Amino acid sequence: MKIALLGYGKMGQAIEKIALERGHEIVLKIGSKNKAEANSDNLKLADVIIEFTNPESAFENVSSGLKAGVPVVCGSTGWNKQVAAAQDICRENNTAFLQASNFSIGVNLFFELNKMAAKLMKPHADYRVSVSETHHTQKLDAPSGTAITIAEQILETYDQLNSWSLEPNDQQLNISAFRVDEVPGTHVVKYASEIDDIELTHTAHSRAGFAMGAVVAAEYIQNKKGIFSMHDVLFSNH
């Protein structure tokens, strides 16, 4: 499979390493110094584009890839309000698009556990649910896209909470966000009562898990058409 990397920072380099180990070819690497090379002709050299940049660049990058007719896997977070527009562009150009707040296979299994736990815990009103996340200081968006996904899953079950908030209050699900040097990512769902606490925790040890998931997602959407998720990658019969 021929891959174009839009974003060649630490994540892009980790993705490159795993892609090469799995027998794929990197045909284009776009970083901050060669953005002009991300033109339609160059993008069309790829079977799949993997995009990991930042909230300001994500929509333009994804749109360019989709308009070139190339399937796009996007791991940039913090641009949620534009994702629906990107999905429309995907449909208009009859290609494939997979956007996820987190590509780690472990985190996506954690998502499933989170949904199960919320259903189990909802009847037990003595427990107050909260979410916390800790990441490296280079991560620009807070809370993380993963923490927002976790919170939204809980809110689907906890209809007594109307939304999430970074400011603790009784009507909203609290998310606490911390930035610490060189922490790849830790997410905790806590159910606290006066008697005891129950916690679900996912701790990433490196970027390798995110990179592996992104490459597996790219392998999945190659030659497909439509809108996909990591749930499709992990739990569909392909």
C-alpha positions in Angstrom: 0.0 0.0 0.0 1.3 3.5 -0.9 0.8 6.0 1.9 1.0 9.8 2.0 1.7 11.3 5.4 0.2 14.7 6.0 2.0 15.7 9.2 5.6 14.5 9.8 6.1 15.3 13.4 6.6 12.7 16.1 3.4 10.9 15.2 4.1 11.0 11.5 7.5 9.5 12.1 6.1 6.8 14.3 3.5 5.9 11.7 6.2 5.8 9.0 8.2 3.3 11.1 5.3 0.9 11.6 4.1 1.3 8.0 7.5 0.3 6.6 7.7 -2.6 9.0 4.3 -3.8 7.7 5.6 -3.7 4.1 4.0 -0.4 3.0 5.6 2.4 1.0 5.6 6.1 2.0 5.2 8.1 -1.3 4.8 11.5 0.3 5.8 13.2 3.5 4.4 16.6 4.3 5.7 18.7 7.1 5.7 22.4 8.0 8.4 23.2 5.5 6.9 21.6 2.3 3.2 22.2 2.6 3.0 23.3 -1.0 3.8 19.7 -2.1 0.5 18.5 -0.8 -1.1 19.2 -4.2 -3.7 17.0 -6.0 -1.1 15.3 -8.3 1.1 14.3 -5.4 -1.8 13.1 -3.2 -3.1 10.9 -6.0 0.2 8.9 -5.9 -1.1 7.4 -2.6 -3.6 4.6 -2.0 -4.4 6.1 1.4 -3.6 9.4 3.1 -2.9 9.5 6.9 -3.3 12.9 8.4 -1.9 13.9 11.8 -1.4 17.7 12.1 -3.3 20.2 14.2 -6.9 21.6 14.6 -6.1 24.6 12.3 -4.8 22.5 9.4 -6.9 19.3 9.6 -9.9 20.3 7.6 -7.9 21.8 4.7 -5.6 18.7 4.6 -8.5 16.2 4.8 -10.5 18.1 2.2 -7.6 18.2 -0.2 -7.1 14.5 0.0 -10.8 13.6 -0.3 -11.2 16.0 -3.3 -8.3 14.1 -4.9 -10.3 11.0 -4.6 -7.9 9.3 -2.1 -9.2 7.6 1.1 -8.2 9.6 4.2 -7.4 8.5 7.8 -7.4 11.5 10.1 -6.1 11.5 13.7 -6.1 15.3 14.2 -8.4 16.4 17.1 -9.9 19.7 18.0 -11.8 20.3 14.7 -15.0 18.5 15.6 -17.3 21.2 14.2 -15.9 20.7 10.7 -16.0 16.9 10.6 -19.5 16.7 9.2 -18.4 19.0 6.3 -15.5 16.7 5.6 -17.8 13.7 5.5 -20.0 15.5 2.9 -16.9 16.1 0.8 -16.0 12.4 1.1 -19.5 11.4 -0.2 -19.3 14.0 -3.0 -16.0 12.5 -4.2 -17.0 8.8 -3.7 -14.0 7.9 -1.6 -13.5 6.9 2.0 -12.9 8.8 5.3 -12.1 7.6 8.8 -11.6 10.1 11.6 -11.0 9.0 15.2 -10.2 10.8 18.4 -7.8 8.0 19.2 -6.4 5.2 17.0 -4.9 3.1 19.8 -6.5 -0.3 19.7 -6.4 -0.4 23.5 -8.2 2.9 23.8 -10.9 1.7 21.4 -11.4 -1.4 23.5 -11.5 1.0 26.5 -14.4 2.9 24.8 -16.4 -0.3 24.7 -15.7 -0.9 28.4 -16.7 2.7 29.1 -20.1 2.3 27.5 -20.7 -1.0 29.4 -19.6 0.6 32.7 -21.9 3.6 32.3 -24.9 1.3 31.8 -24.0 -0.7 34.9 -23.4 2.4 37.1 -26.3 4.6 36.1 -28.8 3.1 38.6 -26.4 3.7 41.4 -26.9 7.4 42.2 -24.5 7.4 45.1 -21.6 7.3 42.6 -20.6 10.6 40.9 -18.9 10.0 37.5 -16.0 12.2 36.2 -13.3 12.0 33.5 -9.7 13.1 33.6 -6.9 13.1 31.0 -3.2 13.8 31.1 -1.0 14.4 28.1 2.3 15.9 27.0 2.7 19.6 27.0 2.9 19.7 23.1 -0.8 18.7 22.9 -2.7 21.9 22.0 -6.3 21.0 22.5 -7.8 20.4 26.0 -9.7 18.4 26.9 -8.4 15.7 24.5 -10.6 14.4 21.7 -10.4 11.0 23.5 -11.7 12.5 26.7 -14.5 14.1 24.8 -15.4 10.8 23.2 -15.4 9.1 26.6 -17.6 11.9 28.1 -20.1 11.7 25.2 -20.4 8.0 25.6 -21.2 8.4 29.2 -23.7 11.2 28.5 -25.6 8.9 26.1 -26.5 6.8 29.2 -26.5 9.5 31.9 -29.4 11.6 30.8 -29.4 13.4 34.1 -26.2 15.2 33.0 -26.8 17.6 30.1 -23.2 18.0 28.8 -19.6 18.0 29.8 -17.6 20.8 31.3 -14.0 21.7 32.4 -15.6 23.5 35.4 -17.1 21.1 38.1 -20.8 21.5 38.7 -23.8 19.3 39.5 -25.5 19.5 36.0 -22.5 18.6 33.8 -20.0 15.8 33.5 -16.6 17.1 34.7 -13.5 16.6 32.6 -10.2 17.5 34.2 -7.3 18.1 31.7 -3.6 18.1 32.7 -0.5 18.7 30.7 2.8 17.1 31.8 6.1 16.7 30.0 6.4 13.5 27.9 3.2 11.8 28.9 1.8 10.0 25.8 -1.7 9.9 27.2 -3.6 8.7 30.3 -7.4 8.7 30.6 -9.4 7.8 33.7 -13.1 7.4 34.3 -13.9 7.6 38.0 -17.1 6.7 39.8 -16.8 8.1 43.3 -18.9 7.6 46.4 -18.5 8.1 50.1 -17.9 4.4 50.5 -15.5 3.6 47.7 -14.3 4.6 44.2 -14.3 2.6 41.0 -11.9 3.6 38.2 -11.3 2.6 34.6 -7.8 3.7 33.4 -6.0 3.5 30.1 -2.3 4.5 30.1 -0.4 4.7 26.9 3.3 3.9 27.2 4.4 5.4 23.9 3.0 6.7 20.5 3.5 3.2 19.0 -0.1 2.1 19.9 -1.6 5.2 18.1 0.6 4.7 15.1 -0.2 1.0 14.8 -3.9 1.8 14.9 -3.6 4.4 12.2 -1.8 2.1 9.9 -4.3 -0.7 10.6 -7.1 1.8 9.8 -5.4 2.7 6.5 -5.2 -0.9 5.6 -8.9 -1.3 6.4 -10.2 1.6 4.3 -8.0 1.0 1.2 -10.3 0.4 -1.8 -13.4 1.1 0.3 -16.0 3.9 -0.1 -17.9 5.6 2.7 -17.5 6.9 6.2 -15.9 4.6 8.7 -14.8 4.5 12.4 -12.4 2.6 14.5 -15.3 0.5 15.7 -15.7 -0.7 12.1 -12.0 -1.5 11.9 -12.0 -3.6 15.1 -15.4 -5.2 15.1 -16.7 -5.5 11.6 -16.1 -8.6 9.5 -14.4 -6.5 6.8 
